[in-house]
């Protein structure tokens, strides 16, 4: 049963608590899913808590539908939060109260600068070739000056009073020692002129309320961390530990984009990936196992995950490797784990009667045969139709390679068909022994006859174990397919 997130303050300080905090302005992106996974693995490895917070303060771009899709993506991957989901928008008053407290304690101040004056400052900085930082001209306003401006009804933002000397430093769990001169950080805004809190303030207050001990997120947040530490110190909060993850890059070395294929968890699911394959591939985007092995189940990932093996260098996304990993997990899963998805595909493609009940044992046997060679679930229908019907055509390149002499190839199949027809019992062992005897009779290598027969029976040049396929189909069906291929070879020009 989920614990309410509001109970976080009662948690002991030595218990690890992490959060995944996406914005509901789009689907669960593959980068976000990787961040969620590393949070999840760390929490489970440490025996701590994994929480989900939806940062929905951008009301114009956020939607309930997107929040639900993020939840669905997380659920499909099997990463379930230990407490109820926190919606950031429900805590705006708490965010504002934190800013007011900093104002009252002299750790923040009101800024009455107009947009025009700030734009002029920014333009002057650009012309001078230096990075823009707010000048702090409202930092020294007296109480009387502030009262007068308030009496005039002037709008204002609230800015943090950043220390003008010293450094802000922290030890990142990936990037190690990070320090920034405070003089390089301007007095950044905490509350906008409409009273709404900015991201920097909201996340600090939320993390403190939820008892977050470790903030694990993408490298693109690294520049936010010194500012958030300063807010923590101004509010007297305990500063969490930080870990910033390397960016996920496309094959061109640039930030991953949709032109390299699917970019959301939902798209990968629709392509035919299974959760085990996606999670395994995500774990390898920036982390490596001490043994350098590639395939992991969730239990192994949880047991062995730690930040000492997380890289600083950007992780290259490789869709082909991801499909290979997915195929390896498909081959390892029991057939009944994927049968419902595969059966739906078979029915959708018309390989099964849309209404009639099928022999479940036979369907399981079909899925079990095919899973050794498939990378994605749709391939069970794309390349598995020969388990349900005779091939209507034969692979063109396969014909050129395996049937270069059509008359000779037809004769080979005829000899093999005769030897199998004469068998007292059609078993895999008996079928293979008879094939080798036929190859010897034809003065051919057994492999030549196997490849030729495979093409005749399946229509393809590759398949799972062909002798297992023969037994699945049964002798009568196999002999019929061999005869059909013979006739094709004898009559085609």
VENFENBEL-V671383 format. One record per residue. N is the residue number from 0. RES is the residue in one letter. PHI is phi in degrees with one decimal (999 if undefined). PSI is psi in whole degrees, 0 to 359 (NA if undefined). OMEGA is omega in radians with two decimals (NA if undefined). Layout:
N_RES_PHI_PSI_OMEGA / N_RES_PHI_PSI_OMEGA
This chain:
0_X_999_136_-3.11 / 1_X_-70.0_139_3.02 / 2_X_-87.4_145_3.07 / 3_X_-66.7_137_-3.08 / 4_X_-64.1_335_-3.08 / 5_X_-67.9_349_3.13 / 6_X_-83.5_4_-3.03 / 7_X_-58.8_325_-3.07 / 8_X_-61.7_338_-3.11 / 9_X_-84.7_354_-3.10 / 10_X_-70.1_150_3.09 / 11_X_-72.7_149_-3.04 / 12_X_-69.0_338_-3.08 / 13_X_-88.9_1_3.11 / 14_X_-90.3_125_-3.12 / 15_X_-66.9_131_3.08 / 16_X_-136.5_121_-3.14 / 17_X_-124.5_165_3.14 / 18_X_-141.0_147_2.93 / 19_X_-106.1_127_-2.96 / 20_X_-129.8_74_3.13 / 21_X_-80.2_158_3.00 / 22_X_-94.0_134_-3.09 / 23_X_-84.3_52_-3.14 / 24_X_-109.2_9_3.13 / 25_X_-174.2_182_3.14 / 26_X_-71.6_171_3.07 / 27_X_-72.1_100_-3.09 / 28_X_-69.4_156_-3.10 / 29_X_-63.0_328_3.08 / 30_X_-67.8_319_3.08 / 31_X_-64.2_320_3.12 / 32_X_-63.5_322_3.09 / 33_X_-64.3_318_3.09 / 34_X_-61.8_316_3.11 / 35_X_-59.8_317_-3.10 / 36_X_-63.0_314_-3.11 / 37_X_-65.0_323_3.03 / 38_X_-62.0_314_-3.09 / 39_X_-63.1_313_-3.12 / 40_X_-63.1_317_-3.14 / 41_X_-63.4_315_-3.13 / 42_X_-62.0_314_-3.11 / 43_X_-67.8_321_3.12 / 44_X_-62.1_323_-3.09 / 45_X_-89.9_357_-3.09 / 46_X_70.3_30_-3.10 / 47_X_-105.2_202_-3.05 / 48_X_-113.5_139_3.09 / 49_X_-113.7_121_-3.06 / 50_X_-119.1_156_3.09 / 51_X_-119.4_124_3.06 / 52_X_-123.8_128_3.11 / 53_X_-96.0_117_-3.10 / 54_X_-90.8_83_-2.97 / 55_X_-105.3_30_-3.09 / 56_X_-74.4_342_3.04 / 57_X_-84.4_83_-2.99 / 58_X_-64.0_330_-3.12 / 59_X_-68.8_327_-3.08 / 60_X_-102.0_348_-3.12 / 61_X_-88.9_152_3.10 / 62_X_-149.2_151_3.12 / 63_X_-62.8_325_-3.14 / 64_X_-62.3_319_3.14 / 65_X_-69.6_324_3.08 / 66_X_-60.1_316_-3.13 / 67_X_-66.3_324_3.13 / 68_X_-69.3_326_3.05 / 69_X_-63.6_315_3.12 / 70_X_-61.3_317_3.14 / 71_X_-63.0_318_3.12 / 72_X_-62.6_317_3.11 / 73_X_-64.1_318_-3.13 / 74_X_-64.9_318_3.13 / 75_X_-61.0_322_3.12 / 76_X_-76.4_348_3.11 / 77_X_84.0_19_3.12 / 78_X_-102.6_95_-3.06 / 79_X_-101.4_133_3.14 / 80_X_-70.4_152_-3.12 / 81_X_-85.6_348_3.13 / 82_X_-136.9_171_3.13 / 83_X_-61.7_148_3.12 / 84_X_-63.1_135_3.09 / 85_X_-96.8_129_3.04 / 86_X_-101.5_117_-3.05 / 87_X_-60.3_326_-3.07 / 88_X_-62.7_340_-3.12 / 89_X_-79.4_359_-3.06 / 90_X_-122.4_26_-3.11 / 91_X_-60.8_320_-3.12 / 92_X_-63.5_324_3.10 / 93_X_-66.8_322_3.10 / 94_X_-63.2_315_-3.14 / 95_X_-65.0_321_3.14 / 96_X_-62.6_325_3.11 / 97_X_-65.1_319_3.11 / 98_X_-65.9_320_3.12 / 99_X_-63.0_321_3.12 / 100_X_-62.5_318_3.12 / 101_X_-64.6_325_3.07 / 102_X_-62.1_311_-3.07 / 103_X_-64.6_330_-3.11 / 104_X_-92.8_5_3.09 / 105_X_76.3_16_3.13 / 106_X_-96.6_356_3.08 / 107_X_-144.2_168_-3.13 / 108_X_-149.7_161_3.11 / 109_X_-82.4_136_3.10 / 110_X_-116.2_118_-3.09 / 111_X_-98.2_8_-3.08 / 112_X_-61.5_135_3.13 / 113_X_-77.3_163_3.09 / 114_X_-58.8_323_-3.11 / 115_X_-64.2_317_-3.12 / 116_X_-69.6_324_3.10 / 117_X_-67.5_321_3.09 / 118_X_-63.7_323_3.12 / 119_X_-65.9_319_3.08 / 120_X_-61.1_316_-3.10 / 121_X_-64.9_318_3.14 / 122_X_-64.8_321_3.13 / 123_X_-64.9_321_3.13 / 124_X_-65.1_318_3.12 / 125_X_-62.6_318_3.14 / 126_X_-66.1_328_3.14 / 127_X_-83.3_354_3.12 / 128_X_72.1_29_3.12 / 129_X_-122.3_154_3.12 / 130_X_-64.9_145_-3.09 / 131_X_-79.9_133_2.96 / 132_X_-137.7_140_-3.14 / 133_X_-57.2_137_-3.04 / 134_X_-70.4_339_-3.13 / 135_X_78.7_24_-3.05 / 136_X_-66.4_340_3.10 / 137_X_-94.2_355_-3.07 / 138_X_-63.0_326_-3.06 / 139_X_-99.5_14_-3.14 / 140_X_-60.5_139_3.11 / 141_X_-78.0_167_3.11 / 142_X_-59.8_322_3.14 / 143_X_-66.3_317_3.14 / 144_X_-63.8_319_3.13 / 145_X_-64.4_316_-3.13 / 146_X_-62.1_320_-3.13 / 147_X_-65.5_318_-3.13 / 148_X_-68.0_323_3.09 / 149_X_-65.9_321_3.13 / 150_X_-64.7_328_3.10 / 151_X_-73.4_349_-3.12 / 152_X_79.6_21_3.14 / 153_X_-71.1_138_3.10 / 154_X_-77.9_157_-3.11 / 155_X_-150.4_158_2.95 / 156_X_-105.5_167_3.05 / 157_X_-111.5_126_-3.12 / 158_X_-115.2_148_3.04 / 159_X_-74.8_139_3.09 / 160_X_-87.6_90_-3.08 / 161_X_-71.7_134_3.07 / 162_X_-54.0_136_-3.07 / 163_X_-85.6_350_3.11 / 164_X_-126.8_168_3.06 / 165_X_83.4_191_-3.08 / 166_X_-130.5_155_2.94 / 167_X_-110.1_121_-3.06 / 168_X_-131.7_155_3.05 / 169_X_-157.1_159_3.11 / 170_X_-104.1_107_3.13 / 171_X_-78.3_143_-3.09 / 172_X_-72.6_347_3.08 / 173_X_-113.1_309_-3.02 / 174_X_-91.3_2_3.07 / 175_X_64.6_227_-2.97 / 176_X_-80.3_120_3.12 / 177_X_-121.4_133_3.04 / 178_X_-143.0_145_-3.12 / 179_X_-132.2_133_3.07 / 180_X_-67.1_132_-3.14 / 181_X_-60.9_333_3.12 / 182_X_-65.5_344_3.12 / 183_X_-89.8_356_-3.12 / 184_X_-109.2_121_-3.14 / 185_X_-80.5_169_3.11 / 186_X_-72.8_89_-3.00 / 187_X_-78.6_160_-3.06 / 188_X_-76.5_139_3.05 / 189_X_-105.6_315_3.08 / 190_X_-121.6_135_3.08 / 191_X_-75.4_173_-3.09 / 192_X_-65.6_339_3.09 / 193_X_-88.8_5_3.11 / 194_X_87.2_1_-3.13 / 195_X_-82.8_141_-3.12 / 196_X_-76.6_148_3.06 / 197_X_-85.4_167_-3.12 / 198_X_-52.9_312_-3.04 / 199_X_-56.3_317_-3.13 / 200_X_-72.5_314_-3.05 / 201_X_-60.2_316_-3.07 / 202_X_-68.6_325_3.14 / 203_X_-65.8_314_-3.13 / 204_X_-64.7_317_3.13 / 205_X_-63.2_315_-3.13 / 206_X_-61.2_320_-3.14 / 207_X_-66.7_315_-3.14 / 208_X_-61.9_322_-3.10 / 209_X_-83.1_356_3.13 / 210_X_70.5_32_-3.10 / 211_X_-68.4_127_-3.13 / 212_X_-99.3_333_-3.10 / 213_X_-136.2_128_3.09 / 214_X_-105.1_112_-3.09 / 215_X_-115.1_118_-3.03 / 216_X_-157.0_181_-3.06 / 217_X_-71.9_158_3.14 / 218_X_-59.2_333_-3.12 / 219_X_-64.8_347_3.09 / 220_X_-92.0_0_-3.04 / 221_X_-58.1_322_-3.12 / 222_X_-71.6_341_3.11 / 223_X_-77.4_335_-2.96 / 224_X_-61.4_313_3.12 / 225_X_-57.1_321_3.13 / 226_X_-65.2_319_-3.12 / 227_X_-70.8_327_3.05 / 228_X_-64.3_318_3.12 / 229_X_-62.5_322_3.09 / 230_X_-66.0_316_3.09 / 231_X_-54.6_313_-3.11 / 232_X_-66.0_322_-3.14 / 233_X_-66.7_329_-3.13 / 234_X_-94.2_355_-3.13 / 235_X_75.3_23_3.12 / 236_X_-83.2_155_2.98 / 237_X_-69.9_132_-3.13 / 238_X_-80.6_124_3.11 / 239_X_-71.6_167_2.99 / 240_X_-83.3_152_-3.07 / 241_X_-121.4_146_3.00 / 242_X_-139.8_123_-3.14 / 243_X_-110.5_129_-3.02 / 244_X_-93.5_145_3.13 / 245_X_-62.6_149_3.12 / 246_X_-66.7_154_3.02 / 247_X_-93.9_124_-3.04 / 248_X_-111.7_153_3.03 / 249_X_-78.2_173_3.12 / 250_X_-57.5_338_3.13 / 251_X_-84.8_2_3.13 / 252_X_82.8_1_3.10 / 253_X_-100.6_167_-3.09 / 254_X_-55.6_138_-3.04 / 255_X_-58.0_135_3.10 / 256_X_-134.8_172_-3.05 / 257_X_-66.3_342_-3.09 / 258_X_-67.8_348_3.09 / 259_X_-95.9_14_3.08 / 260_X_114.4_205_-3.09 / 261_X_-58.7_145_3.14 / 262_X_-127.4_350_3.14 / 263_X_-116.8_157_3.11 / 264_X_-59.3_321_-3.14 / 265_X_-60.3_319_3.13 / 266_X_-65.8_320_3.11 / 267_X_-64.7_321_3.09 / 268_X_-61.8_316_-3.11 / 269_X_-68.7_334_3.09 / 270_X_-72.2_342_3.14 / 271_X_109.3_14_3.02 / 272_X_-74.7_156_3.03 / 273_X_-110.0_156_-3.08 / 274_X_-54.8_319_-3.11 / 275_X_-59.4_319_-3.14 / 276_X_-69.3_317_-3.14 / 277_X_-64.6_315_-3.13 / 278_X_-61.9_317_3.12 / 279_X_-61.4_315_-3.13 / 280_X_-65.8_320_3.13 / 281_X_-63.1_321_-3.12 / 282_X_-60.9_330_-3.10 / 283_X_-86.5_358_3.10 / 284_X_-87.2_79_3.11 / 285_X_111.7_357_3.13 / 286_X_-135.4_148_3.09 / 287_X_-135.8_148_3.13 / 288_X_-79.7_147_3.13 / 289_X_-55.3_331_-3.13 / 290_X_-85.9_354_-3.06 / 291_X_63.0_19_3.05 / 292_X_-71.9_166_-3.01 / 293_X_-111.9_326_-3.02 / 294_X_-99.5_131_-3.12 / 295_X_-141.2_147_2.88 / 296_X_-97.4_171_-3.07 / 297_X_-62.1_322_-3.13 / 298_X_-59.5_318_3.13 / 299_X_-68.7_319_3.12 / 300_X_-60.4_315_3.14 / 301_X_-63.0_317_-3.10 / 302_X_-64.6_321_-2.96 / 303_X_-105.3_355_-3.06 / 304_X_-71.2_134_2.93 / 305_X_-157.9_163_-3.02 / 306_X_-78.9_352_3.12 / 307_X_-68.2_342_-3.12 / 308_X_-105.6_9_3.08 / 309_X_-85.5_131_-3.07 / 310_X_-84.6_155_3.00 / 311_X_-84.8_330_-3.08 / 312_X_-73.4_145_3.12 / 313_X_-56.7_145_-3.11 / 314_X_-94.2_128_-3.12 / 315_X_-84.4_125_3.13 / 316_X_-82.9_128_-3.10 / 317_X_-128.7_104_-3.07 / 318_X_-65.3_327_3.14 / 319_X_-67.3_318_3.09 / 320_X_-65.3_322_3.13 / 321_X_-63.5_319_3.12 / 322_X_-67.9_323_3.10 / 323_X_-63.1_315_3.11 / 324_X_-60.3_317_3.13 / 325_X_-61.0_319_3.11 / 326_X_-63.0_323_3.11 / 327_X_-64.2_321_3.11 / 328_X_-70.0_323_3.07 / 329_X_-58.5_317_-3.10 / 330_X_-66.9_334_-3.09 / 331_X_-89.0_340_-3.09 / 332_X_-74.3_146_2.98 / 333_X_-65.1_146_-3.04 / 334_X_-59.1_326_-3.09 / 335_X_-69.1_343_3.11 / 336_X_-70.5_331_-3.09 / 337_X_-114.7_0_-3.00 / 338_X_-60.7_319_-3.09 / 339_X_-61.8_318_3.11 / 340_X_-67.2_316_-3.09 / 341_X_-68.7_318_3.13 / 342_X_-61.7_321_3.11 / 343_X_-61.3_321_3.11 / 344_X_-66.4_318_3.13 / 345_X_-62.0_318_3.13 / 346_X_-68.7_320_3.13 / 347_X_-60.1_323_-3.13 / 348_X_-85.6_1_3.12 / 349_X_79.2_15_3.12 / 350_X_-79.2_340_3.07 / 351_X_-124.1_155_3.06 / 352_X_-60.8_133_-3.04 / 353_X_-66.3_340_-3.08 / 354_X_-120.4_325_-3.03 / 355_X_-66.9_144_3.06 / 356_X_-73.6_141_-3.12 / 357_X_-106.8_158_3.07 / 358_X_-66.5_109_-3.05 / 359_X_-61.1_321_-3.14 / 360_X_-62.3_321_-3.14 / 361_X_-68.9_321_3.11 / 362_X_-65.4_320_3.08 / 363_X_-62.0_319_3.13 / 364_X_-63.9_321_3.13 / 365_X_-64.7_314_3.13 / 366_X_-63.4_321_-3.12 / 367_X_-65.6_323_3.10 / 368_X_-65.5_313_-3.00 / 369_X_-75.3_330_-2.99 / 370_X_-63.3_343_3.12 / 371_X_-69.6_339_-3.05 / 372_X_-117.3_350_-3.02 / 373_X_-87.3_146_3.07 / 374_X_-104.1_324_-3.12 / 375_X_-129.7_154_-3.07 / 376_X_-58.2_319_3.14 / 377_X_-60.3_339_3.13 / 378_X_-66.9_339_3.06 / 379_X_-61.9_330_3.08 / 380_X_-92.2_321_-3.11 / 381_X_-63.3_319_-3.03 / 382_X_-116.4_7_-3.10 / 383_X_-114.2_10_-3.07 / 384_X_-66.2_336_-3.11 / 385_X_-66.9_347_3.05 / 386_X_-78.6_347_-3.07 / 387_X_-117.8_337_3.13 / 388_X_-154.4_155_3.13 / 389_X_-65.8_145_3.13 / 390_X_-62.5_138_3.10 / 391_X_-88.7_346_3.10 / 392_X_-151.7_171_-3.11 / 393_X_-125.6_142_-3.12 / 394_X_-50.3_125_-3.03 / 395_X_-61.7_310_3.13 / 396_X_-64.8_326_3.10 / 397_X_-62.7_320_3.11 / 398_X_-63.4_317_-3.12 / 399_X_-63.2_326_-3.09 / 400_X_-87.2_316_-3.02 / 401_X_-94.2_336_-3.13 / 402_X_-123.7_53_-3.10 / 403_X_-65.9_324_3.07 / 404_X_-106.7_105_-2.98 / 405_X_-64.4_318_-3.11 / 406_X_-66.8_317_3.13 / 407_X_-64.3_320_-3.14 / 408_X_-65.0_319_3.11 / 409_X_-63.3_321_-3.14 / 410_X_-65.8_319_3.11 / 411_X_-59.5_313_-3.12 / 412_X_-65.1_325_3.14 / 413_X_-66.0_317_3.12 / 414_X_-63.1_316_-3.14 / 415_X_-63.7_318_-3.13 / 416_X_-60.5_318_3.13 / 417_X_-64.4_320_-3.13 / 418_X_-67.9_324_3.13 / 419_X_-74.9_327_3.13 / 420_X_-65.5_330_-3.08 / 421_X_-83.9_351_-3.10 / 422_X_-65.8_135_3.09 / 423_X_-68.0_330_3.12 / 424_X_-142.8_132_-3.07 / 425_X_-97.0_91_3.07 / 426_X_-115.4_166_3.13 / 427_X_-60.7_318_-3.12 / 428_X_-65.7_315_-3.13 / 429_X_-66.1_321_-3.14 / 430_X_-65.0_319_-3.14 / 431_X_-68.8_319_3.13 / 432_X_-62.6_318_3.13 / 433_X_-67.2_323_3.11 / 434_X_-63.6_316_-3.13 / 435_X_-65.9_325_3.08 / 436_X_-66.7_322_3.11 / 437_X_-66.2_321_3.12 / 438_X_-63.5_319_3.11 / 439_X_-63.6_318_3.10 / 440_X_-60.4_322_-3.12 / 441_X_-84.3_357_-3.08 / 442_X_57.0_45_3.11 / 443_X_-123.1_161_2.98 / 444_X_-72.4_145_-3.14 / 445_X_-59.1_325_-3.12 / 446_X_-60.6_324_3.13 / 447_X_-61.2_316_-3.12 / 448_X_-71.7_323_3.12 / 449_X_-62.9_313_-3.11 / 450_X_-65.2_320_3.12 / 451_X_-64.1_315_3.14 / 452_X_-66.1_320_3.13 / 453_X_-59.0_315_3.14 / 454_X_-62.1_320_3.14 / 455_X_-66.9_321_-3.05 / 456_X_-82.7_321_-3.04 / 457_X_-107.3_336_-3.04 / 458_X_88.3_354_-3.11 / 459_X_-121.0_164_3.13 / 460_X_-93.3_348_3.08 / 461_X_-130.0_151_3.13 / 462_X_-166.3_170_2.92 / 463_X_-62.6_180_-3.11 / 464_X_-44.9_115_-2.99 / 465_X_-67.5_329_-3.14 / 466_X_-72.3_329_3.02 / 467_X_-67.0_323_3.10 / 468_X_-64.8_319_3.14 / 469_X_-58.8_316_-3.11 / 470_X_-69.6_324_3.09 / 471_X_-61.3_316_-3.11 / 472_X_-71.9_325_-3.09 / 473_X_92.5_153_-3.03 / 474_X_-58.9_314_-3.06 / 475_X_-59.9_316_-3.14 / 476_X_-66.9_319_3.13 / 477_X_-62.7_314_3.14 / 478_X_-62.7_321_3.10 / 479_X_-62.1_320_-3.13 / 480_X_-71.2_323_3.08 / 481_X_-63.6_318_-3.13 / 482_X_-65.6_321_3.12 / 483_X_-63.5_318_3.12 / 484_X_-65.7_321_3.08 / 485_X_-57.6_311_-3.11 / 486_X_-62.8_322_3.10 / 487_X_-61.6_316_-3.09 / 488_X_-69.8_331_-3.09 / 489_X_-84.5_336_-3.04 / 490_X_-105.4_336_-3.11 / 491_X_-72.8_143_3.08 / 492_X_-79.0_NA_NA
